[in-house]
């Protein structure tokens, strides 16, 4: 697909670059980096004929990174596919219509290749690409036999030489774990290889460890053979982790032995190995410790297959033992079991060149801003080292210097989503500790966060996520009961992760990046649970697990089907920048107007017979559909908000020593995404009030004959084009007398005012009003409810209260579906037209003269069904000339702002309409009585009235006398 | 004179930045007429020039604010420069037009009698605003530009259209009413 005619600059360069990449020597790190940066530059140049250039660019860079860090199974193919991707991008850029299909095929292929890193993590650490390829090509399975000896400490009673024999055919547990983490679940071959590795795992460690591993192998086999059920995989990794834990414990128990045997081998291999080990600490942190201890082993049958790998493989440890010996030595006949000291020594000799290569690699790594050292992002590997590193390396800073700013933004958003989800799941879990689906959700969230964080070198986050994940994995494996402590710790971890993400975000915005307070404490707390749980599980009980597992598994499987579902929902959504979305909606709004102007055009409207009108009408339909669609794009479900509230209720209840059940209903109800955030604050206030003041203490509830467990319910639903959010509690309710009294005390109302119950309840929205006898740190300072009301009104919504003393309170918030569209009535006053939000219009009428009465010869009153309402006139408020001044000739609209009602005189009602509200405050500033502007059907601008503001204006325009009337309204 | 913020195009920003170096005031200007006075407006701030269109009056704004218009879906305020400069209003003609300027990301329109030309004014052709004393308000004039034998008043459009000022005046109006 070479293109000769280079019309624009970049396509030519792209091809050129593809050529260079093709010629690339995979061992040449510097060159890879150079190509990477050219590629990056080039992509930033591409003007974007391809909408997803950025995406492709990222993938390509990622692929290069992978090649560089040698974490792909088959770098040659990756390279080739990468070139194809580049060429296809070019083709698309040149307008090749087939190009897009080819491109996405190529990218898919690339993705597949990139995920084939499993065996490779173990296998291609060395610089010798040729060997790696050979190994990879020969089939994934044989990679695995590059077995490393497992558990160092185990060999307590065996001297160094004996170790090889003892640990024959063994994979290091860590490696198995890391393979598990990096493998794709549909890579059955790879999975089978892991299973083989597990089966070969023998260790004189302890029965229980081996049993755990065998158990894992069994589950894995089951997964491969029949079900492909994700939960099985969790079990697998669970068992492995359990085994690792046991191993660790043993380590601790017998540190001397552990130290000894490696020491011995280090001594022997010393000069060469030592540097390698150093090197490896960075490249593949996990193996750091193990390096020395690894003893290479090869099961007989696979020996041939192993040969090619040997100069390529993994941790130098492997090289120590086998590698250098190369085909010649490890021919099929050379039984590994017979590896002796001599061989080890001889192998170390041949390791020498490798070491040099390793040493050579160092500059590259530095050159790359140490980006790639930790990159082999198989999280399990990262985790152990992270524990060690965080403290000495990151120090007080959470964010590395080399943070990839572009990726970090995405990362933060994504992680936040995961955290929100996991928070919800944790709360579910607290209710029902057996809910495996919830465990898996949380686990998955932590796990992903861990993975991406270590990729971005956010070690502090990765470590915390790892620790939190560990707890969850223990819960999942039933080693730990998900008790309150567990829940608290997990939730605290979620909180801390949020804080950490905020730090990253702040750093991106130019803020500091210091470690937040409490991080270390939390980490210590998380470690405690580690210790606690491992002590809690005596060997016996662990051994019980396998047998117990079987029954439990079936139970879990049924529940466990959903996680896959969850993932898919993450994958099928696309992130769109909100400003683009807003622009789209604006544009569509314009289109609607343009279309309706066209439809109203005389030429179209007056046409008889011809089908122009029909065509215009058809277009109109499509345009309206488009408008609905674009509006729907802004909609998000309440779910996230509700989850936040669930957390809040839980924490508050705990703090207050109350028992509160939180019910959610209709959390799938959708609302404008801008509003979701804004509704959150008022809800928090209201829920605080409900739990703090509403729900009584358990003993009081029992005394009142109620269930000691209080209930707070949050519900959302659509009704009549509005969204209704209800908050109900079954607490002691509001006491109208008490409120009235308090209001009089605080001077909110005069003592002689007579108010209906609803009006009294509304008093709690008055600023500085609180019914709580005691001020707590939760609520009761008298701030809050006024903020609630203000916030809700800012959303064009309103809030109503109903309450029965002793039985509970109900808040009903009525919100428009979206802030973007306002339902309104178009009215005229003189020459001018205004829009009044329908939400605030109670009724409109043409009054008779007898309904109107005059107050103190200035203000007017109107009688509506026996109630006296103040009557304001828009022409006076806005000084408009030529308007109707006689109420009996105009139209009176009764407005309801939620707490006050009043009537306003306008000339005429012109119609009902939906408008896209646009703020004027950016350009003109805040205007009293006007909430915004909107484009009307004829292309003119109409101003949207703000009923509350209008009333205030009216009050300032006239004498203060009417304030009382308004109060009475 | 910090006028770099509003401009999005990188190149333009650069040019604008260059303009500001050492208080240079020269550059390309759009000139327009109010009565027989010719004003010059830095061209980088001009978003577009549109003909007169229906303007929706906005209540309770200072009298120089004519109202708002629909600029392809955006609602932008329009001010009457004549009123702002305390000149008498005249009938709008075919030549009357709205210059849409962009300041700090917000667009505003200014009604002028007619647009004249785009011209270069060199640094050395810019003189300081003379002090007239008394009633003559020169706070919106950056300097006096000379082009040929004519004199252009270089307008500090940021100041003329300052949002804060709209707001301030607005609240002042309110206070007097109260």
Interface residues (C-beta under 8 A of the other chain):
Chain A: X586 X587 X589 X590 X593 X832 X877 X878 X879 X880 X918 X920 X922 X923 X924 X925 X926 X927 X928 X929 X930 X932 X933 X934 X935 X939 X940 X941 X942 X943 X953 X956 X957
Chain B: X54 X56 X57 X58 X59 X60 X61 X65 X67 X68 X69 X70 X72 X73 X74 X75 X76 X77 X106 X107 X108 X163 X164 X166 X167 X170 X174 X177 X178
